Amino acid sequence: MKCAVIQFPGSNCDLDAVKAISQTVSQPVELIWHTATNLAAYDLIVVPGGFSYGDYLRAGAIARFAPVMREVEKAAQEGRYVLGICNGFQILTEAKLLPGALRRNESLQFRCEMAQLVVENNRTAFTDHYAVGEQIAIPIAHGEGNYYADERTLHQLQENGQIVFRYAKEHNPNGSVDDIAGIVNERGNVLGMMPHPERAVHSLLGSEDGVRLFSSILHVWGETHASIRS
């Protein structure tokens, strides 16, 4: 499985994502500049956290128009895996690869802390190694992580099983509707989440619960390609 981590002006979690992938699943991973126009070689594309273009106008609103995003959209349409983390989640909603929007935290404060999540759906390529209902610890660091979707979209997300992670009851750090922390697209190959799994891959970081997100992707990718080869 070949992996790409997109680097925008203002990305600050790109190297964390590179190290997390290389150290947890030992797969080749490359940093890709935002002007790139060809991602055909990559099976997993990570849109990392940070402050792309300084978050001017609105978080993710400028990055959505970067040349590389046409390739990210193409990869998503082809069924390859796309993972948006924090600012990456904001960019994916701005690009309409995921429904809804990320608003200012309800408290209007930047929140940086360990968050308790509940795994709502383990039938995705990103959560295959988790159990439904399992509570995991993944850190957050954002000022605009308040997920919002209108009632119709929220109903579709619930009906389609697209809500993958929720914040644990009474531990919602940003006011997200329905305690949503992460969602997938209808096809299930694009995940956006505000918590940072790449910062939860070693006990020294306070949690290793992010490791299984990356191992899930590798496992499902391996099974898919094994069936293709056979």
C-alpha positions in Angstrom: 0.0 0.0 0.0 1.5 3.3 -1.1 0.6 6.4 0.9 0.7 10.1 0.3 0.4 12.9 2.9 -0.6 16.2 1.3 1.3 19.3 2.4 -0.3 22.7 2.2 1.2 26.0 3.3 0.3 26.0 7.0 0.1 22.2 7.4 1.7 21.3 10.8 0.7 17.7 11.3 2.0 16.3 8.0 5.2 14.9 9.4 3.3 13.4 12.3 1.1 11.6 9.7 4.1 10.4 7.8 5.8 9.0 10.9 2.5 7.4 12.2 2.0 5.5 8.9 5.6 4.4 8.6 5.9 3.3 12.2 2.5 1.6 12.6 2.1 -0.2 9.4 5.6 0.1 7.8 4.3 1.2 4.4 5.9 3.5 2.0 4.7 7.1 2.5 5.6 10.4 0.8 5.0 14.0 1.4 3.2 15.6 -1.6 3.1 19.4 -2.1 -0.2 21.1 -2.7 0.6 21.9 -6.3 0.9 18.2 -7.3 -1.3 17.2 -10.3 -0.9 13.4 -10.2 -1.7 11.1 -7.3 -2.4 8.0 -9.4 0.3 6.0 -7.6 -1.2 6.2 -4.1 -3.7 3.9 -2.4 -4.1 6.0 0.7 -4.1 9.8 0.7 -4.0 11.7 4.0 -5.1 15.3 4.2 -3.5 16.3 7.5 -4.2 18.8 10.2 -2.8 22.3 10.5 -3.9 25.7 9.3 -3.8 25.5 5.5 -3.3 29.0 4.0 -3.5 30.4 7.5 -7.2 29.4 7.7 -8.0 32.8 6.0 -11.6 33.3 5.0 -12.6 30.0 6.7 -10.8 26.8 7.7 -10.1 24.8 4.6 -11.9 27.2 2.2 -8.7 28.1 0.3 -7.1 24.7 0.3 -10.2 23.3 -1.3 -9.0 25.1 -4.5 -5.4 23.8 -4.5 -4.4 21.9 -7.6 -3.9 18.7 -5.7 -7.5 18.6 -4.6 -8.6 17.7 -8.1 -6.5 14.6 -7.7 -7.9 13.9 -4.2 -11.4 14.1 -5.6 -10.4 11.8 -8.5 -8.9 9.3 -6.0 -12.1 9.3 -4.0 -14.2 8.7 -7.1 -12.0 5.8 -8.0 -12.5 4.2 -4.6 -9.1 4.8 -3.2 -8.9 5.7 0.5 -8.8 9.3 1.6 -8.4 10.3 5.3 -8.9 13.9 6.4 -7.7 14.7 9.9 -8.8 18.0 11.7 -8.0 20.7 9.1 -8.1 17.8 6.6 -11.7 17.1 7.6 -12.5 20.8 7.2 -11.0 20.7 3.7 -12.9 17.6 2.7 -16.2 19.2 3.7 -15.3 22.4 1.8 -14.5 20.2 -1.2 -17.9 18.5 -0.8 -16.3 15.1 -0.5 -18.1 14.8 2.8 -21.4 16.4 3.9 -21.8 19.1 6.5 -19.5 21.8 7.8 -17.2 22.5 10.7 -18.0 25.6 12.7 -16.3 27.5 15.6 -16.3 25.5 18.8 -19.3 26.3 20.9 -17.1 27.7 23.6 -15.3 29.9 21.0 -12.1 28.5 22.6 -9.3 26.5 21.0 -9.5 23.0 22.6 -6.3 20.8 23.0 -6.9 17.7 25.1 -7.4 14.0 25.1 -10.9 13.1 23.9 -12.9 10.0 24.6 -14.6 8.6 21.4 -17.1 5.8 20.9 -16.7 3.6 17.8 -20.1 3.6 16.1 -19.4 1.7 12.9 -16.6 -0.9 12.5 -17.7 -1.9 9.0 -15.5 0.6 7.3 -11.9 0.3 6.0 -10.9 2.7 8.7 -12.4 0.9 11.7 -12.1 -2.7 10.8 -9.9 -3.4 13.9 -12.1 -1.7 16.4 -15.2 -3.1 18.1 -18.6 -1.4 17.9 -19.3 0.5 21.1 -15.6 0.5 22.1 -14.4 3.6 23.8 -11.0 4.9 22.6 -8.8 7.9 23.5 -7.7 10.1 20.7 -6.5 13.7 21.2 -8.1 16.8 19.7 -6.6 20.2 18.9 -8.9 22.6 17.1 -10.9 25.9 17.3 -13.3 24.9 14.5 -14.4 21.4 15.2 -18.1 21.9 15.8 -19.6 19.6 13.2 -22.9 20.7 11.8 -25.4 19.1 9.3 -29.0 20.0 8.6 -31.7 17.5 9.8 -32.0 15.8 6.4 -28.3 15.2 6.1 -28.1 14.1 9.7 -30.9 11.6 9.1 -29.0 10.2 6.0 -25.8 9.9 7.9 -27.6 7.9 10.6 -29.6 5.7 8.2 -26.5 4.9 6.1 -24.2 4.2 9.0 -21.9 7.0 8.0 -21.3 8.2 11.6 -18.1 6.4 12.5 -17.0 8.1 15.7 -18.9 10.0 18.3 -17.6 11.8 21.4 -18.5 9.9 24.6 -21.6 11.0 26.3 -21.2 14.3 28.2 -17.7 14.7 26.8 -18.5 16.6 23.6 -15.6 19.2 23.4 -16.9 21.5 20.7 -20.7 21.3 20.5 -20.8 19.0 17.4 -24.4 18.0 16.5 -25.3 14.5 17.7 -21.8 14.3 19.3 -20.3 13.5 15.9 -16.5 13.2 15.8 -16.0 11.5 12.4 -18.0 10.5 9.3 -17.5 8.6 6.1 -18.9 9.2 2.6 -21.7 7.0 1.4 -19.2 4.7 -0.4 -17.1 4.4 2.8 -13.7 5.2 1.3 -13.4 8.8 2.6 -13.2 9.5 6.3 -13.1 12.8 8.0 -12.4 13.2 11.7 -11.5 16.0 14.0 -9.4 14.0 16.6 -5.9 13.1 15.6 -5.2 9.4 15.3 -1.6 10.1 14.2 -1.0 11.5 17.7 -2.2 8.3 19.4 0.3 5.7 18.2 2.5 5.2 21.2 2.1 4.9 25.0 4.5 7.9 25.4 1.8 10.0 23.6 -0.8 9.0 26.1 -2.7 6.5 23.9 -2.0 3.9 21.2 -5.7 3.8 20.1 -4.9 5.4 16.8 -2.7 2.5 15.7 -5.7 0.3 14.7 -7.1 3.0 12.4 -4.0 2.7 10.2 -3.8 -1.1 10.6 -7.5 -1.4 9.6 -6.8 0.4 6.3 -3.8 -1.8 5.5 -5.8 -5.0 6.4 -8.8 -4.1 4.2 -6.5 -2.9 1.4 -4.6 -6.2 1.6 -7.8 -8.3 1.4 -9.1 -6.3 -1.5 -5.9 -6.6 -3.5 -5.6 -10.3 -2.6 -9.0 -10.9 -4.1 -8.0 -9.0 -7.2 -4.8 -11.1 -7.6 -6.7 -14.3 -7.1 
